[in-house]
Amino acid sequence: MIEKKQLISIEEKAVLVGVILKDQTNEQAEEYLDELAFLAETAGATTVKRFTQKLAHPDSRTFVGKGKLEEIKQYVNGKNITLVIFDDELTGSQISNIEKELNVKTIDRSDLILDIFARRARTAQAKVQVELAQYQYLLPRLKGMWKHLERQGGGIGTRGPGETEIETDRRIVKDKISLLRKRLGEIDKQSFTQRKERGEFIRVALVGYTNVGKSTLMTVLSKSEVFAENKLFATLDTTTRKVVFENTPFLLSDTVGFIRKLPHHLVESFKSTLDEVREADILLHVVDVSHPQYEEQIGVVNKTLQELKAFEKPMLTIFNKMDLYVNKNFDEWLEDSVKEEILRDLKDKWDLATNGNCVFVSATEKQNLDALRDIILEKVREMYAIRYPYKTMLY
């Protein structure tokens, strides 16, 4: 039986591989590999080299072309490279073919994200959700992985397992998936009951791309410590706090960050965690405005919200990390009047795009947080007036 274990050991040296398809620019491809490098770093690996190739469509056998694979092989030979990470999802046979050529452990983006989620899971619910997603990822790849194990020895002996053993494994994995789904269903019922017992409070959820500063904002707004660091997926379990602004109470939830090409098994497994988003009355969409691709990240989050059928909810877009935006974009010789004009244009652009539902802050530098609190308070009070009109007099 194939045992699931952590894919990445600490201090691994990794090579990244990305395919540039015809609808992508070189800049986008670089940005995607930057994100992949950050994911690898979060999992404990150091990126030492990147390879990209322009292709109309990926190669069915090895994802990249024969020449590019040979180039990667020449590079990894004798350099103590222990890991090759592809930026797209690979099939079991592609992983097997690539490893056969390179003789180095090969994983894809989905596997890497699952590995990070497995490390980050704290609660019983998150652990079951991750394990379910891992088995769902494994199931269609079993055959290709068996070939790989046959070649590596992998503790099974030199002779490869027969078809019957693959079938046995398939059945074991399917049984495990059913068992985990059942367990998750029970946990979901408990979570639903807990959410129902929270009473008639307006629910506000922080959403956004991963690593945009949601947990830092959660700490600042709720004045309670929430795990936050400069790593991707620092928050996996939804944290909910009761917050009171000027005698008006509401519930504030910090949710798992979204990311480009999030494995669909994970979205399915984390359905109950994302219920916090579905059941929220107001969404606070946090954006890292200092990120070069922040507009694309907004698009990824909006698309995910649409898939969750939560996009039509009242939303306030919070452009965070304004201090970093200023540091990155303005040099010391730029005149103050020019800086002000650039900032005014940025604010006008998003004011128009969000129908006035946006605010620019820096959570770490505590910039413009009073304005943010005022806007949240106003929105919460408006929502109380709609949802629980008999309570409006209290707040």
C-alpha positions in Angstrom: 0.0 0.0 0.0 1.3 3.5 -0.8 1.8 5.4 2.4 1.2 9.1 2.3 4.0 11.0 3.9 5.4 14.5 3.9 6.8 15.1 0.5 9.3 17.7 1.4 12.1 17.4 3.9 13.6 20.5 5.5 16.5 22.0 3.5 15.6 20.3 0.2 17.1 21.9 -3.0 14.5 22.3 -5.7 14.3 23.1 -9.4 11.1 24.7 -10.7 9.6 24.0 -14.1 6.9 26.0 -15.9 5.3 25.8 -19.3 4.4 29.1 -21.0 1.2 28.5 -23.0 0.2 30.7 -25.9 -2.1 32.9 -23.9 0.6 33.8 -21.3 3.3 36.4 -21.3 6.9 35.8 -20.1 6.2 38.2 -17.2 3.1 36.2 -16.1 5.2 33.0 -16.3 7.9 34.5 -14.1 5.3 35.8 -11.7 3.7 32.3 -11.5 7.1 30.7 -10.8 7.7 33.4 -8.1 4.6 32.2 -6.4 5.7 28.5 -6.9 9.1 29.4 -5.3 7.2 31.0 -2.3 5.1 27.8 -2.0 8.3 25.7 -2.1 9.8 28.0 0.6 6.7 27.7 2.7 7.1 23.9 2.5 10.8 24.1 3.5 12.5 23.8 0.1 15.1 26.2 -1.4 14.7 27.0 -5.1 18.1 26.9 -6.9 17.0 27.1 -10.6 14.0 27.7 -12.8 13.2 26.3 -16.3 10.5 27.5 -18.6 9.4 26.4 -22.1 7.0 27.9 -24.6 4.6 25.2 -25.8 1.2 25.2 -27.7 0.2 22.4 -25.3 2.0 20.3 -22.7 3.7 17.0 -23.9 1.5 14.1 -22.9 4.4 11.9 -21.8 6.7 14.3 -19.9 4.8 17.6 -19.9 7.8 19.5 -21.2 9.5 18.6 -24.5 12.3 16.0 -24.8 15.0 18.7 -25.3 13.9 20.7 -22.3 13.8 17.5 -20.1 17.4 16.7 -21.2 18.4 20.2 -20.3 16.9 19.8 -16.8 18.6 16.4 -16.5 22.0 17.9 -17.4 21.5 20.6 -14.7 20.3 18.4 -11.8 23.1 15.8 -12.4 25.6 15.9 -9.6 24.2 19.1 -8.0 22.5 17.4 -5.1 19.1 18.6 -6.3 16.5 16.5 -4.4 13.2 17.8 -5.9 11.7 19.0 -9.2 8.4 20.9 -8.9 6.1 21.5 -11.9 3.8 24.5 -11.9 0.9 22.5 -13.3 -0.9 19.3 -12.4 0.8 16.1 -13.7 -0.7 12.7 -14.3 0.7 9.6 -12.5 2.3 8.4 -15.7 3.9 11.9 -16.4 5.4 11.9 -12.9 6.7 8.3 -13.5 8.2 9.2 -16.9 9.9 12.4 -15.6 11.3 10.6 -12.6 12.6 7.8 -14.8 14.5 10.3 -16.9 15.7 12.7 -14.1 16.1 10.2 -11.3 14.9 12.9 -8.9 11.7 13.1 -6.9 9.1 15.0 -9.0 5.9 16.7 -7.7 3.4 19.1 -9.1 1.8 22.3 -7.8 -1.3 20.5 -6.4 0.9 18.0 -4.5 3.0 20.9 -3.1 -0.1 22.8 -1.9 -1.5 19.6 -0.3 1.8 19.1 1.5 1.6 22.6 2.9 -2.0 22.1 3.9 -1.0 18.9 5.7 1.7 20.7 7.7 -0.7 23.6 8.5 -3.7 21.6 9.6 -4.3 22.1 13.4 -7.9 21.0 14.1 -9.4 17.6 13.6 -11.6 19.1 10.8 -8.7 20.5 8.9 -6.7 17.3 9.2 -9.6 15.2 7.8 -10.2 17.7 5.0 -6.5 17.6 4.0 -6.3 13.8 4.2 -9.5 13.5 2.0 -8.0 15.8 -0.6 -4.7 13.8 -0.6 -6.4 10.5 -1.2 -8.6 12.0 -4.0 -5.4 13.4 -5.6 -3.8 10.0 -5.2 -6.5 7.8 -6.6 -6.2 8.6 -10.4 -2.4 8.5 -10.1 -2.0 5.0 -8.5 -1.1 3.1 -11.7 1.7 5.6 -12.7 2.9 5.7 -9.1 3.1 1.8 -9.0 5.4 1.8 -12.0 7.6 4.3 -10.2 7.7 2.3 -7.0 8.5 -0.8 -9.0 11.6 0.9 -10.4 12.7 2.5 -7.1 12.3 -0.6 -5.1 10.5 1.6 -2.6 10.5 -1.1 0.1 8.4 -3.5 -2.0 11.2 -5.6 -3.4 12.7 -5.6 -6.9 9.8 -7.3 -8.6 7.0 -5.0 -9.5 3.5 -5.6 -8.0 0.9 -7.2 -10.2 -2.4 -5.7 -11.3 -4.2 -7.4 -8.4 -2.2 -5.3 -5.9 -3.0 -2.1 -7.8 -6.7 -3.1 -7.7 -6.3 -3.8 -3.9 -4.7 -0.4 -3.4 -7.5 1.3 -5.4 -10.1 -0.4 -3.2 -8.3 0.6 0.0 -8.0 4.3 -1.2 -11.7 4.3 -2.3 -12.7 2.9 1.1 -10.5 5.5 2.9 -12.2 8.3 0.8 -15.7 7.1 1.9 -14.6 6.8 5.5 -13.1 10.3 5.5 -16.2 11.8 3.8 -18.4 10.2 6.4 -16.2 11.6 9.2 -16.2 15.0 7.6 -20.0 14.9 7.3 -20.2 14.3 11.1 -17.7 17.2 11.8 -19.7 19.4 9.4 -22.9 18.8 11.4 -21.1 19.8 14.6 -19.7 22.9 12.9 -23.2 23.8 11.5 -24.7 23.4 15.0 -21.9 25.6 16.4 -22.6 28.3 13.8 -26.3 28.2 14.5 -25.7 28.6 18.2 -23.8 31.9 17.7 -27.1 33.7 17.9 -28.5 36.6 16.0 -25.2 38.4 15.2 -24.2 39.9 11.9 -21.4 37.7 10.4 -18.4 39.4 8.7 -15.8 37.2 6.9 -12.3 38.2 5.8 -11.5 36.8 2.4 -8.7 37.2 -0.1 -5.7 35.8 -1.8 -3.2 33.9 0.4 -0.6 36.1 2.3 -2.4 39.4 1.8 -2.6 40.2 5.5 -6.0 38.9 6.5 -4.8 37.4 9.9 -2.9 40.7 10.7 -6.1 42.6 10.1 -8.1 40.1 12.1 -5.7 40.7 15.0 -5.9 44.5 14.7 -9.7 44.5 14.4 -10.5 41.9 17.1 -7.5 42.8 19.3 -6.8 39.1 19.7 -3.8 37.2 18.6 -4.2 35.1 15.4 -1.4 33.0 13.9 0.1 35.2 11.2 3.4 35.0 9.3 4.9 35.8 5.9 4.1 32.3 4.5 1.4 31.0 2.2 -1.6 29.4 3.9 -0.6 30.5 7.4 -4.4 30.2 8.2 -6.2 26.9 7.4 -8.7 26.7 10.2 -11.4 29.4 10.3 -11.0 31.6 13.3 -14.1 33.4 14.5 -14.1 36.2 17.1 -16.9 38.3 18.6 -16.0 42.0 18.0 -17.7 45.1 19.4 -17.4 48.5 17.8 -19.2 51.3 19.7 -21.5 48.9 21.5 -22.4 47.1 18.2 -21.4 43.4 18.4 -20.7 41.2 15.3 -18.8 38.0 14.5 -15.6 38.3 12.5 -14.1 35.3 10.8 -10.6 34.8 9.2 -10.7 32.3 6.4 -8.3 30.2 4.3 -6.6 32.2 1.6 -7.4 31.5 -2.1 -4.7 30.9 -4.7 -4.4 30.5 -8.5 -4.8 26.9 -9.6 -6.1 25.7 -6.2 -6.6 22.0 -6.5 -10.3 21.3 -6.9 -10.1 18.4 -4.4 -9.1 21.0 -1.8 -12.0 23.3 -2.6 -14.3 20.3 -2.3 -12.7 19.1 1.0 -12.6 22.5 2.5 -16.3 23.1 1.7 -17.2 23.3 5.4 -14.4 25.8 6.2 -15.6 27.9 3.3 -19.2 27.8 4.6 -18.0 30.7 6.8 -17.8 32.7 3.6 -21.1 31.4 2.2 -23.0 32.2 5.4 -21.4 35.6 6.0 -23.6 38.7 5.8 -20.7 41.0 4.8 -17.4 40.1 3.1 -14.2 42.0 3.6 -12.0 41.3 0.6 -8.4 42.0 1.6 -6.0 42.8 -1.2 -2.2 43.2 -1.1 -1.9 46.4 -3.1 1.9 46.2 -3.1 1.9 42.9 -5.0 2.8 43.4 -8.7 0.0 41.1 -9.8 -2.7 42.3 -7.3 -5.3 42.8 -10.0 -5.0 39.2 -11.1 -5.2 38.1 -7.5 -8.5 40.1 -7.2 -9.7 38.2 -10.3 -8.8 34.8 -8.7 -10.7 35.6 -5.5 -13.7 37.0 -7.3 -13.9 33.8 -9.5 -13.6 31.6 -6.4 -16.4 33.6 -4.7 -18.6 33.1 -7.7 -18.0 29.4 -7.6 -19.0 29.5 -3.9 -22.1 31.5 -4.9 -21.0 34.3 -2.5 -20.0 37.0 -5.0 -23.2 38.9 -4.7 -22.9 39.5 -1.0 -22.2 43.1 0.3 -18.4 43.5 0.0 -15.8 46.0 1.2 -12.5 45.8 -0.6 -9.6 46.6 1.7 -6.4 47.5 -0.1 -3.8 46.5 2.5 0.0 47.1 2.7 -0.2 50.7 1.4 3.2 51.3 3.2 4.9 48.7 1.0 3.1 50.1 -2.1 4.6 53.5 -1.4 8.1 52.1 -0.7 8.1 50.0 -3.8 6.7 52.6 -6.2 8.0 56.0 -5.0 11.6 57.0 -4.8 12.9 59.8 -2.6 13.3 62.2 -5.5 9.7 62.1 -6.5 7.9 65.3 -5.7 5.1 65.2 -3.1 2.6 66.6 -5.5 3.3 63.8 -8.0 3.0 61.1 -5.2 -0.3 62.6 -4.2 -1.6 62.6 -7.8 -0.6 58.9 -8.3 -2.3 57.9 -5.0 -5.4 59.9 -5.9 -5.6 58.2 -9.3 -5.2 54.7 -7.7 -8.0 55.5 -5.2 -10.3 57.0 -7.8 -9.8 54.0 -10.1 -10.9 51.5 -7.4 -13.5 53.8 -5.9 -15.2 53.6 -9.4 -14.6 49.9 -9.8 -16.1 49.0 -6.3 -18.9 51.6 -6.3 -17.2 53.4 -3.4 -16.8 50.2 -1.4 -13.1 50.3 -0.8 -10.6 51.6 1.7 -6.8 51.9 1.7 -4.9 50.8 4.8 -1.7 49.4 6.3 -2.5 46.8 9.0 1.1 46.5 10.3 1.7 50.3 10.3 -1.8 51.0 11.6 -2.6 53.5 8.8 -6.2 54.5 8.2 -7.6 51.9 10.5 -10.1 54.3 12.2 -11.6 54.9 8.8 -11.8 51.1 8.2 -13.5 50.6 11.5 -16.1 53.3 10.8 -17.0 51.8 7.4 -17.3 48.3 8.9 -19.5 49.7 11.7 -21.7 51.5 9.2 -22.1 48.3 7.1 -22.8 46.1 10.1 -25.5 48.6 11.4 -27.1 48.7 8.0 -27.2 44.9 7.9 -28.7 44.7 11.4 -31.5 47.1 10.2 -32.3 44.7 7.4 -31.8 41.3 9.2 -32.9 42.0 12.7 -34.8 45.3 12.7 -36.1 44.8 16.3 -32.4 44.9 17.4 -31.6 48.1 15.6 -32.6 50.3 18.5 -30.1 48.5 20.7 -27.2 49.2 18.3 
